[in-house]
Structures are given as structure tokens and as C-alpha cells.
Amino acid sequence: MPHILHRFYVTLSVVRIPIYMHTYLALGDSYTIGEQVPYELNFPNVLVKKLNAQQLPCAAPVIIATTGWTTDELAAAIQERALQEQFSFVTLLIGVNNQYRGRLASEYAVEFESLLQQAIAFAKGIASHVVVLSIPDWGVTPFAADRNAALIAAEIDDYNAVNKQITQQYGCVYVDITPSTRKNGTNVSYLAEDGLHPSALEYELWATALCEQLMLHLQ
């Protein structure tokens, strides 16, 4: 009887271990959506790229922001969006349009605190996973050349004193980008074509500062 050689072929299945991906919700206005810059160059998208480069895998940001929004308009948009999911971290930058429209800082305080509470809830209740950015000073830009820059700066400072105090009260992270906007607000390289909104170069600075903070809190 001839010898029969049996060949056994074993198929090895590759077990893929899922990689945890951080998720990110960005709340704001024109400064968050990136008015007049390519979408991929706004600070939320640049931040995600930086986190990924630092071995902190992060999915594309969910952005709720539109040019011109005030605190109450952002709150209405969040309610309309009816988000059910939670996120690894949240950024919040809002208030410049309240100031631009001449609203009181006391009114802003109430609405900002409500938004911050919502942001913490979106961040699974972890306050240190919510990062608030200060309001940029648009009064130094060419757009505001015919306006009272000193008055705008004073009002921006009042608003930022409010959002910083509330942010710290809740134990969230605060990133002060206002000095950068004052330093670079007259440099056309750091401005979009409208002479008002930041360019990709300015957003890069914000994203770097945010990345440094998030690396401390997301590890």
C-alpha cells in the first residue's frame, strides 16, 4: 500500500486588538470652526493631528460651532443637535460675539457657566477633560482699525476674568490664548484674509498649547 502523505494546512487567524480612540467635541464660534481657513487647518483638526503624533489616538473632532454665535445661540444649537454620546474631552471657546454685541459680562457669566456644565457632562463628568480657551482680542486687528482698541481690550479682559474664574471653580483646564492674539493681531501672516480671524499659523499655536495640556490629563 503506497504511503500517503497528508498535508495539513493550518490557517492562522490574525487577532486584531482594538486600539482605543479618544473622542473630541469642540464647542464654539468662528474661532473654533476656523472662519476663512481650510477646515482641516482649524485648531480642533490640528489638535487631533498633534495628539495622534504623540501616540494618543484621537478620532476626527465633532464640531458644534458657527461664525457669529453667542453663548445662548451655542446652547440652542447643542440642544437642537441632541447629542447622546459622551467624549474623551471637550474644548469650549465662546463669548466674543457677546462682547461684540455689547452684552453684559454678568449675563455672559450665567450662560457660560451653563455651557461649561454641559461640557463636563459631555466629558463623562471629568472636569479635567474640559479645556476652556480664553477669548481672543480682535481689537488689535486691522478689521478694528476704526474702533476703540482700548475699550475692546478692557471688555475682553472682563469676559476672560469671568470665564477663567468659572473654569477654575469647576476644576476644568484653562488655556489663555489672548496674549498670543494681541501679539500677532497686527501680523498679516497670523490673520485670515478678512483681517479679523486667525490664520492657520495662529491656530497652530493654540493647538500646540492644547496638546500640551491634554497630554497631561489624557494619559
C-alpha positions as CSV (number, residue, x, y, z in Angstrom):
1,M,0.0,0.0,0.0
2,P,1.6,3.3,-1.0
3,H,2.4,5.7,1.7
4,I,0.0,8.6,1.6
5,L,1.4,11.9,2.7
6,H,-1.3,14.0,4.4
7,R,-0.7,17.7,4.3
8,F,-2.4,19.8,6.8
9,Y,-2.8,23.5,6.2
10,V,-3.4,25.5,9.3
11,T,-4.9,28.9,8.8
12,L,-3.8,31.3,11.4
13,S,-6.3,34.0,12.1
14,V,-4.9,37.4,13.0
15,V,-6.4,38.7,16.2
16,R,-6.7,42.4,16.0
17,I,-6.6,44.2,19.3
18,P,-8.8,47.2,19.1
19,I,-6.9,50.5,19.7
20,Y,-8.6,52.9,22.0
21,M,-9.5,56.1,20.2
22,H,-10.1,59.3,22.1
23,T,-13.2,61.2,21.0
24,Y,-13.4,65.0,20.9
25,L,-16.2,67.6,21.0
26,A,-15.3,71.2,20.1
27,L,-17.8,73.8,21.1
28,G,-17.6,77.4,20.0
29,D,-18.0,80.0,17.2
30,S,-15.9,81.3,14.3
31,Y,-12.7,80.8,16.2
32,T,-13.5,77.1,16.5
33,I,-14.9,76.4,13.1
34,G,-11.9,78.3,11.6
35,E,-13.5,81.1,9.6
36,Q,-11.7,81.6,6.2
37,V,-9.2,78.8,6.7
38,P,-9.4,75.3,5.2
39,Y,-11.5,73.1,7.5
40,E,-8.6,70.8,8.2
41,L,-6.5,73.7,9.5
42,N,-8.8,74.9,12.2
43,F,-7.5,74.3,15.7
44,P,-9.6,71.2,16.5
45,N,-8.4,69.3,13.5
46,V,-4.8,70.4,14.0
47,L,-5.1,69.4,17.7
48,V,-6.2,65.9,16.7
49,K,-3.2,65.5,14.4
50,K,-0.9,66.6,17.2
51,L,-2.4,64.1,19.6
52,N,-2.1,61.3,17.1
53,A,1.5,62.2,16.6
54,Q,2.0,61.9,20.4
55,Q,0.6,58.4,20.4
56,L,-2.7,59.5,21.8
57,P,-5.0,58.2,19.1
58,C,-8.0,60.5,18.5
59,A,-10.9,60.4,16.2
60,A,-11.9,63.3,14.0
61,P,-13.4,66.1,16.1
62,V,-17.2,66.6,16.4
63,I,-17.6,70.4,16.0
64,I,-20.6,72.4,17.1
65,A,-19.6,76.0,16.1
66,T,-20.7,78.6,13.6
67,T,-19.5,82.1,12.9
68,G,-21.4,84.7,14.9
69,W,-22.7,82.5,17.7
70,T,-23.2,83.9,21.2
71,T,-23.4,81.8,24.3
72,D,-27.2,81.4,24.1
73,E,-27.1,80.6,20.4
74,L,-24.5,77.9,21.1
75,A,-26.6,76.5,23.8
76,A,-29.6,76.4,21.5
77,A,-27.5,74.6,18.8
78,I,-26.4,72.0,21.3
79,Q,-30.0,71.3,22.4
80,E,-31.1,71.1,18.8
81,R,-28.2,68.7,18.0
82,A,-29.4,66.4,20.8
83,L,-26.1,64.6,21.2
84,Q,-26.4,61.4,23.2
85,E,-22.8,60.3,23.2
86,Q,-20.0,61.3,25.5
87,F,-16.5,62.2,24.6
88,S,-13.0,61.8,26.0
89,F,-12.5,65.5,26.1
90,V,-14.2,68.8,25.2
91,T,-13.0,72.3,24.3
92,L,-15.1,75.4,24.8
93,L,-14.3,78.8,23.3
94,I,-17.2,81.2,23.3
95,G,-18.1,84.8,24.2
96,V,-16.5,87.2,21.6
97,N,-19.9,87.8,19.9
98,N,-21.5,88.5,23.3
99,Q,-18.8,91.2,23.7
100,Y,-19.2,92.4,20.1
101,R,-22.9,92.9,20.6
102,G,-22.4,94.9,23.8
103,R,-23.9,92.3,26.1
104,L,-23.1,92.5,29.9
105,A,-20.4,90.3,31.3
106,S,-22.8,89.3,34.1
107,E,-25.2,87.9,31.5
108,Y,-22.3,86.1,29.9
109,A,-21.3,84.6,33.3
110,V,-24.6,82.8,33.7
111,E,-24.8,81.4,30.2
112,F,-21.1,80.4,30.1
113,E,-21.5,78.5,33.4
114,S,-24.4,76.6,31.9
115,L,-22.4,75.7,28.8
116,L,-19.4,74.6,31.0
117,Q,-21.7,72.3,32.9
118,Q,-22.9,70.8,29.7
119,A,-19.3,70.4,28.5
120,I,-18.4,68.5,31.7
121,A,-21.4,66.2,31.2
122,F,-20.2,65.5,27.6
123,A,-16.8,64.7,29.0
124,K,-18.2,61.9,31.1
125,G,-18.3,64.1,34.2
126,I,-14.5,64.5,34.2
127,A,-13.9,68.2,34.7
128,S,-10.1,68.0,33.9
129,H,-11.1,66.7,30.4
130,V,-12.8,70.0,29.6
131,V,-10.5,72.8,28.3
132,V,-11.7,76.3,28.0
133,L,-9.8,78.7,25.7
134,S,-9.8,82.4,26.6
135,I,-11.4,84.9,24.2
136,P,-9.1,86.4,21.6
137,D,-8.7,90.2,21.4
138,W,-10.0,91.2,18.0
139,G,-9.5,94.9,18.8
140,V,-5.8,94.8,17.7
141,T,-6.6,93.5,14.2
142,P,-6.9,95.6,11.0
143,F,-10.6,94.9,11.0
144,A,-10.9,97.1,14.1
145,A,-8.7,99.9,13.0
146,D,-11.6,102.4,13.3
147,R,-12.7,101.2,16.7
148,N,-11.6,101.8,20.3
149,A,-9.0,99.2,20.8
150,A,-8.5,100.0,24.5
151,L,-12.2,99.6,25.2
152,I,-12.4,96.3,23.4
153,A,-9.3,95.1,25.3
154,A,-10.9,96.1,28.6
155,E,-14.2,94.3,27.8
156,I,-12.3,91.2,26.6
157,D,-10.4,91.2,29.8
158,D,-13.6,91.4,31.8
159,Y,-15.1,88.5,29.9
160,N,-12.0,86.4,30.3
161,A,-11.9,87.1,34.0
162,V,-15.4,85.7,34.2
163,N,-14.7,82.5,32.1
164,K,-11.4,81.9,33.9
165,Q,-12.9,82.2,37.4
166,I,-15.8,79.8,36.5
167,T,-13.5,77.4,34.7
168,Q,-11.2,77.1,37.8
169,Q,-14.2,76.9,40.1
170,Y,-15.3,73.7,38.3
171,G,-11.8,72.3,38.1
172,C,-11.5,72.4,34.3
173,V,-8.4,73.4,32.4
174,Y,-7.9,76.9,31.2
175,V,-5.7,77.9,28.2
176,D,-5.0,81.6,27.8
177,I,-4.6,82.4,24.1
178,T,-5.4,86.1,24.4
179,P,-1.8,87.3,24.7
180,S,-0.9,85.4,21.5
181,T,-3.7,87.1,19.6
182,R,-2.6,90.5,20.9
183,K,1.0,89.8,19.9
184,N,0.1,88.5,16.5
185,G,-3.0,90.5,15.7
186,T,-1.2,93.0,13.6
187,N,0.9,90.5,11.7
188,V,-0.9,89.6,8.4
189,S,0.8,86.1,8.5
190,Y,-1.3,85.3,11.5
191,L,-4.5,86.6,10.1
192,A,-7.1,85.4,7.6
193,E,-7.8,87.5,4.5
194,D,-10.6,89.4,6.3
195,G,-8.0,90.9,8.7
196,L,-10.0,89.7,11.6
197,H,-10.0,86.0,12.1
198,P,-6.8,83.9,12.8
199,S,-4.8,82.2,10.1
200,A,-3.6,78.6,10.2
201,L,-0.4,79.9,11.9
202,E,-2.3,81.2,14.9
203,Y,-4.4,78.1,15.1
204,E,-1.2,76.0,15.2
205,L,-0.1,77.9,18.3
206,W,-3.4,77.2,20.0
207,A,-3.4,73.5,19.1
208,T,0.1,73.2,20.5
209,A,-0.9,74.7,23.8
210,L,-4.0,72.5,23.9
211,C,-2.0,69.4,23.1
212,E,0.4,70.0,25.9
213,Q,-2.4,70.3,28.4
214,L,-4.3,67.2,27.1
215,M,-1.2,65.1,27.2
216,L,-1.1,65.7,31.0
217,H,-4.8,64.8,31.5
218,L,-5.5,62.0,29.0
219,Q,-2.6,59.7,29.8
